[in-house]
Amino acid sequence: MGFDLVSLVLALLILGFLIAIHELGHMLVAKRAGMRVLRFSVGFGPALWKRTYGETTYQIAAVPFGGFVEIVGMNPLEEQEDPDDPRLYENKSVWARAAVILAGPLTNYIFAFLFAGIVYMSLGTAVRASAEDMAHPLRIEDVVKGGAADKAGLLVGDQVTHVDGYPIKNLNTYYMLLEAHREGYRYEPDEAKRAALRAFKVKVRRAGEDLEVTHRLLDDRKVDEDLALKALPKGAGVL
């Protein structure tokens, strides 16, 4: 695998943005708690842009991989002109200081939740592109010799119409039903019910006649591989 400089830089920029969001959480709660915040920086190093509003300087620095917030009294090595200043971080209550510390990661969680919601509402969820293009029923174009479908008795030309009684409208429906069956087989605690889930009932149309074949899961270690239909390149059928 080659070294991808663009991906590395992009990953660092995203990490820097997340750190800046993290530090923003610290700053907002510190201000809310009445602490003095001297500086909020996106990035490190020399400032490329900065503005001071009230007592806080906001800046964008030359190295964009991260950021920091400067809260007066938070650094134990920092000497203070007035150690009794009630606005120092160290002079605030335990609850206020704890809130400032927790605000960073909490802000990251809130941002992740909101960002995921925006992506979901704007882009939706991923689906198999070929699934909706395949009309019901699914016609089998090839069967791997010795494979699960071959052992189940499926033949080239068979049209898959139902799985366990459920109609198959497209390949995506097939995958959803198969996955539900697998999950039930994996996690069903009752042995009798689990044994019943070991078999699939696959209804096919062969030469104008409706037939039903039974396929059994061959091995616990190969549950994911059993009877898995795959779209062929031109969308002509399934393998």
C-alpha positions as a Markdown table, in Angstrom:
| # | Residue | x | y | z |
|---|---|---|---|---|
| 1 | Met | 0.0 | 0.0 | 0.0 |
| 2 | Gly | 1.5 | 3.3 | -1.1 |
| 3 | Phe | 1.9 | 6.5 | 0.9 |
| 4 | Asp | -1.0 | 8.8 | 0.3 |
| 5 | Leu | 0.0 | 12.4 | 1.3 |
| 6 | Val | -3.4 | 13.9 | 0.4 |
| 7 | Ser | -5.2 | 11.4 | 2.6 |
| 8 | Leu | -2.8 | 12.1 | 5.5 |
| 9 | Val | -3.2 | 15.8 | 5.3 |
| 10 | Leu | -6.9 | 15.5 | 5.0 |
| 11 | Ala | -7.0 | 13.2 | 8.1 |
| 12 | Leu | -4.9 | 15.7 | 10.0 |
| 13 | Leu | -7.2 | 18.6 | 9.0 |
| 14 | Ile | -10.3 | 16.7 | 10.1 |
| 15 | Leu | -8.6 | 15.8 | 13.4 |
| 16 | Gly | -7.7 | 19.5 | 13.9 |
| 17 | Phe | -11.2 | 20.5 | 13.2 |
| 18 | Leu | -12.5 | 18.0 | 15.8 |
| 19 | Ile | -10.0 | 19.3 | 18.3 |
| 20 | Ala | -11.1 | 22.9 | 17.7 |
| 21 | Ile | -14.7 | 21.8 | 18.3 |
| 22 | His | -13.5 | 20.1 | 21.5 |
| 23 | Glu | -11.7 | 23.3 | 22.7 |
| 24 | Leu | -14.8 | 25.4 | 21.8 |
| 25 | Gly | -16.8 | 23.4 | 24.3 |
| 26 | His | -14.2 | 24.1 | 27.0 |
| 27 | Met | -14.3 | 27.8 | 26.2 |
| 28 | Leu | -18.1 | 28.2 | 26.1 |
| 29 | Val | -18.6 | 26.5 | 29.5 |
| 30 | Ala | -15.7 | 28.4 | 31.1 |
| 31 | Lys | -17.2 | 31.7 | 30.0 |
| 32 | Arg | -20.6 | 30.6 | 31.3 |
| 33 | Ala | -19.0 | 29.7 | 34.6 |
| 34 | Gly | -17.5 | 33.2 | 34.9 |
| 35 | Met | -13.9 | 32.3 | 34.2 |
| 36 | Arg | -11.6 | 34.6 | 32.3 |
| 37 | Val | -10.7 | 33.2 | 28.8 |
| 38 | Leu | -7.8 | 35.1 | 27.2 |
| 39 | Arg | -7.4 | 33.2 | 23.9 |
| 40 | Phe | -9.2 | 30.7 | 21.6 |
| 41 | Ser | -7.0 | 29.5 | 18.8 |
| 42 | Val | -7.8 | 27.3 | 15.8 |
| 43 | Gly | -4.3 | 25.8 | 15.0 |
| 44 | Phe | -0.9 | 26.5 | 16.5 |
| 45 | Gly | 2.0 | 28.8 | 15.8 |
| 46 | Pro | 2.0 | 32.3 | 14.4 |
| 47 | Ala | -1.5 | 33.9 | 14.1 |
| 48 | Leu | -2.6 | 34.4 | 10.5 |
| 49 | Trp | -5.8 | 36.2 | 11.7 |
| 50 | Lys | -7.0 | 37.4 | 15.1 |
| 51 | Arg | -9.6 | 39.6 | 16.6 |
| 52 | Thr | -10.3 | 40.6 | 20.2 |
| 53 | Tyr | -13.8 | 40.7 | 21.5 |
| 54 | Gly | -14.1 | 41.7 | 25.1 |
| 55 | Glu | -11.3 | 40.0 | 27.0 |
| 56 | Thr | -10.9 | 37.1 | 24.6 |
| 57 | Thr | -8.7 | 37.0 | 21.5 |
| 58 | Tyr | -9.9 | 34.7 | 18.7 |
| 59 | Gln | -7.3 | 33.6 | 16.2 |
| 60 | Ile | -6.5 | 31.2 | 13.3 |
| 61 | Ala | -2.9 | 30.1 | 13.4 |
| 62 | Ala | -0.5 | 28.9 | 10.7 |
| 63 | Val | -0.5 | 25.2 | 11.7 |
| 64 | Pro | -4.1 | 24.0 | 11.4 |
| 65 | Phe | -3.7 | 20.6 | 13.1 |
| 66 | Gly | -5.5 | 21.3 | 16.4 |
| 67 | Gly | -6.1 | 24.3 | 18.6 |
| 68 | Phe | -6.3 | 25.4 | 22.2 |
| 69 | Val | -8.1 | 27.6 | 24.7 |
| 70 | Glu | -6.3 | 29.7 | 27.3 |
| 71 | Ile | -8.3 | 29.9 | 30.5 |
| 72 | Val | -6.7 | 32.0 | 33.3 |
| 73 | Gly | -5.6 | 29.8 | 36.2 |
| 74 | Met | -6.0 | 26.5 | 34.5 |
| 75 | Asn | -2.3 | 26.0 | 34.2 |
| 76 | Pro | -1.0 | 25.2 | 37.7 |
| 77 | Leu | 2.5 | 26.5 | 36.7 |
| 78 | Glu | 1.2 | 29.9 | 35.7 |
| 79 | Glu | 1.8 | 32.7 | 38.1 |
| 80 | Gln | -1.1 | 35.0 | 38.9 |
| 81 | Glu | -1.0 | 38.7 | 39.8 |
| 82 | Asp | -4.0 | 38.2 | 42.1 |
| 83 | Pro | -4.2 | 34.5 | 43.3 |
| 84 | Asp | -7.5 | 35.4 | 45.1 |
| 85 | Asp | -9.2 | 36.5 | 41.8 |
| 86 | Pro | -12.6 | 34.8 | 41.9 |
| 87 | Arg | -12.6 | 34.5 | 38.1 |
| 88 | Leu | -9.5 | 32.2 | 38.1 |
| 89 | Tyr | -10.2 | 28.6 | 37.1 |
| 90 | Glu | -8.6 | 27.2 | 40.3 |
| 91 | Asn | -10.8 | 29.4 | 42.4 |
| 92 | Lys | -14.1 | 28.1 | 41.0 |
| 93 | Ser | -16.1 | 25.3 | 42.5 |
| 94 | Val | -15.3 | 21.7 | 41.9 |
| 95 | Trp | -18.6 | 21.4 | 39.9 |
| 96 | Ala | -17.7 | 24.4 | 37.7 |
| 97 | Arg | -14.2 | 23.0 | 37.0 |
| 98 | Ala | -15.6 | 19.6 | 36.2 |
| 99 | Ala | -18.1 | 21.0 | 33.8 |
| 100 | Val | -15.3 | 22.8 | 31.9 |
| 101 | Ile | -13.3 | 19.6 | 31.6 |
| 102 | Leu | -16.3 | 17.5 | 30.5 |
| 103 | Ala | -17.5 | 20.1 | 28.1 |
| 104 | Gly | -14.9 | 19.2 | 25.5 |
| 105 | Pro | -15.7 | 15.6 | 24.9 |
| 106 | Leu | -19.5 | 16.3 | 25.3 |
| 107 | Thr | -19.3 | 18.9 | 22.6 |
| 108 | Asn | -17.7 | 16.3 | 20.3 |
| 109 | Tyr | -20.5 | 13.9 | 21.0 |
| 110 | Ile | -23.2 | 16.6 | 20.3 |
| 111 | Phe | -21.4 | 17.6 | 17.1 |
| 112 | Ala | -21.2 | 14.0 | 15.9 |
| 113 | Phe | -24.9 | 13.5 | 16.6 |
| 114 | Leu | -25.9 | 16.7 | 14.7 |
| 115 | Phe | -23.5 | 16.0 | 11.8 |
| 116 | Ala | -24.8 | 12.4 | 11.5 |
| 117 | Gly | -28.4 | 13.7 | 11.4 |
| 118 | Ile | -27.6 | 16.3 | 8.7 |
| 119 | Val | -25.9 | 13.7 | 6.6 |
| 120 | Tyr | -28.8 | 11.3 | 7.0 |
| 121 | Met | -31.4 | 13.9 | 6.1 |
| 122 | Ser | -29.5 | 15.3 | 3.2 |
| 123 | Leu | -28.0 | 12.1 | 1.7 |
| 124 | Gly | -30.1 | 9.2 | 3.1 |
| 125 | Thr | -28.6 | 5.8 | 3.6 |
| 126 | Ala | -26.6 | 3.6 | 1.2 |
| 127 | Val | -28.3 | 0.9 | -0.7 |
| 128 | Arg | -27.0 | -1.6 | -3.3 |
| 129 | Ala | -27.2 | 0.3 | -6.6 |
| 130 | Ser | -27.8 | -2.9 | -8.6 |
| 131 | Ala | -30.7 | -4.1 | -6.4 |
| 132 | Glu | -33.4 | -1.7 | -7.5 |
| 133 | Asp | -32.4 | -2.3 | -11.2 |
| 134 | Met | -33.2 | -6.0 | -11.0 |
| 135 | Ala | -36.9 | -6.8 | -11.7 |
| 136 | His | -38.7 | -9.5 | -9.8 |
| 137 | Pro | -38.2 | -12.4 | -10.1 |
| 138 | Leu | -34.4 | -12.9 | -10.0 |
| 139 | Arg | -33.1 | -15.3 | -12.6 |
| 140 | Ile | -30.0 | -17.3 | -11.8 |
| 141 | Glu | -27.5 | -17.1 | -14.6 |
| 142 | Asp | -24.8 | -19.3 | -13.0 |
| 143 | Val | -24.4 | -21.7 | -10.1 |
| 144 | Val | -21.0 | -22.5 | -8.6 |
| 145 | Lys | -20.4 | -26.2 | -8.7 |
| 146 | Gly | -20.3 | -27.7 | -5.2 |
| 147 | Gly | -21.4 | -24.4 | -3.7 |
| 148 | Ala | -24.3 | -23.8 | -1.3 |
| 149 | Ala | -26.9 | -23.1 | -4.1 |
| 150 | Asp | -25.7 | -26.2 | -6.0 |
| 151 | Lys | -26.2 | -28.4 | -3.0 |
| 152 | Ala | -29.6 | -26.8 | -2.4 |
| 153 | Gly | -30.7 | -28.0 | -5.9 |
| 154 | Leu | -30.9 | -24.6 | -7.6 |
| 155 | Leu | -30.3 | -24.6 | -11.3 |
| 156 | Val | -29.3 | -22.1 | -14.0 |
| 157 | Gly | -32.5 | -20.5 | -15.2 |
| 158 | Asp | -34.3 | -20.7 | -11.9 |
| 159 | Gln | -36.2 | -17.6 | -11.0 |
| 160 | Val | -36.1 | -16.9 | -7.2 |
| 161 | Thr | -39.6 | -15.7 | -6.1 |
| 162 | His | -39.8 | -16.3 | -2.4 |
| 163 | Val | -37.6 | -16.9 | 0.6 |
| 164 | Asp | -39.3 | -18.5 | 3.6 |
| 165 | Gly | -42.6 | -17.3 | 2.2 |
| 166 | Tyr | -41.6 | -13.7 | 1.7 |
| 167 | Pro | -41.8 | -12.4 | -1.9 |
| 168 | Ile | -38.5 | -11.3 | -3.4 |
| 169 | Lys | -39.0 | -8.0 | -5.3 |
| 170 | Asn | -35.3 | -7.4 | -6.0 |
| 171 | Leu | -31.8 | -8.4 | -4.9 |
| 172 | Asn | -31.9 | -5.9 | -2.0 |
| 173 | Thr | -35.0 | -7.6 | -0.5 |
| 174 | Tyr | -33.2 | -10.9 | -0.8 |
| 175 | Tyr | -30.2 | -9.6 | 1.1 |
| 176 | Met | -32.4 | -8.2 | 3.9 |
| 177 | Leu | -34.3 | -11.4 | 4.4 |
| 178 | Leu | -31.1 | -13.5 | 4.3 |
| 179 | Glu | -29.4 | -11.2 | 6.8 |
| 180 | Ala | -32.4 | -11.4 | 9.2 |
| 181 | His | -32.3 | -15.2 | 9.0 |
| 182 | Arg | -28.5 | -15.3 | 9.7 |
| 183 | Glu | -28.9 | -13.0 | 12.7 |
| 184 | Gly | -31.7 | -15.2 | 14.1 |
| 185 | Tyr | -29.6 | -18.3 | 13.6 |
| 186 | Arg | -26.6 | -16.8 | 15.3 |
| 187 | Tyr | -28.3 | -15.4 | 18.4 |
| 188 | Glu | -31.3 | -17.6 | 19.0 |
| 189 | Pro | -30.7 | -19.0 | 22.5 |
| 190 | Asp | -33.3 | -21.8 | 22.2 |
| 191 | Glu | -31.7 | -24.9 | 20.5 |
| 192 | Ala | -34.9 | -26.1 | 19.0 |
| 193 | Lys | -35.8 | -22.8 | 17.4 |
| 194 | Arg | -32.2 | -22.4 | 16.3 |
| 195 | Ala | -32.3 | -25.8 | 14.6 |
| 196 | Ala | -35.4 | -24.7 | 12.8 |
| 197 | Leu | -33.6 | -21.6 | 11.6 |
| 198 | Arg | -30.9 | -23.7 | 10.1 |
| 199 | Ala | -32.9 | -24.3 | 6.9 |
| 200 | Phe | -34.1 | -21.9 | 4.2 |
| 201 | Lys | -37.1 | -22.5 | 2.1 |
| 202 | Val | -36.4 | -21.0 | -1.4 |
| 203 | Lys | -39.2 | -20.9 | -3.9 |
| 204 | Val | -38.2 | -20.8 | -7.5 |
| 205 | Arg | -40.0 | -20.9 | -10.9 |
| 206 | Arg | -38.5 | -23.5 | -13.2 |
| 207 | Ala | -39.8 | -24.0 | -16.7 |
| 208 | Gly | -43.1 | -22.5 | -15.8 |
| 209 | Glu | -43.5 | -24.5 | -12.6 |
| 210 | Asp | -43.2 | -23.3 | -9.0 |
| 211 | Leu | -40.9 | -25.4 | -6.9 |
| 212 | Glu | -39.5 | -25.1 | -3.4 |
| 213 | Val | -36.0 | -26.2 | -2.4 |
| 214 | Thr | -34.6 | -26.4 | 1.1 |
| 215 | His | -31.1 | -25.2 | 1.8 |
| 216 | Arg | -29.4 | -25.8 | 5.1 |
| 217 | Leu | -26.6 | -23.7 | 6.5 |
| 218 | Leu | -23.5 | -25.8 | 6.1 |
| 219 | Asp | -21.3 | -24.6 | 8.8 |
| 220 | Asp | -21.4 | -22.0 | 11.7 |
| 221 | Arg | -18.2 | -20.6 | 10.4 |
| 222 | Lys | -19.6 | -20.1 | 6.9 |
| 223 | Val | -23.0 | -18.7 | 7.7 |
| 224 | Asp | -22.2 | -15.5 | 5.8 |
| 225 | Glu | -21.2 | -17.4 | 2.6 |
| 226 | Asp | -24.2 | -19.7 | 2.4 |
| 227 | Leu | -26.6 | -19.1 | -0.5 |
| 228 | Ala | -25.4 | -15.6 | -1.1 |
| 229 | Leu | -26.6 | -14.3 | -4.5 |
| 230 | Lys | -24.3 | -11.8 | -6.2 |
| 231 | Ala | -25.2 | -9.4 | -9.0 |
| 232 | Leu | -23.5 | -10.2 | -12.4 |
| 233 | Pro | -21.6 | -7.3 | -14.1 |
| 234 | Lys | -24.3 | -6.3 | -16.6 |
| 235 | Gly | -27.2 | -6.8 | -14.2 |
| 236 | Ala | -28.6 | -9.7 | -16.3 |
| 237 | Gly | -29.1 | -11.9 | -13.4 |
| 238 | Val | -27.5 | -13.3 | -10.2 |
| 239 | Leu | -24.7 | -15.7 | -9.4 |
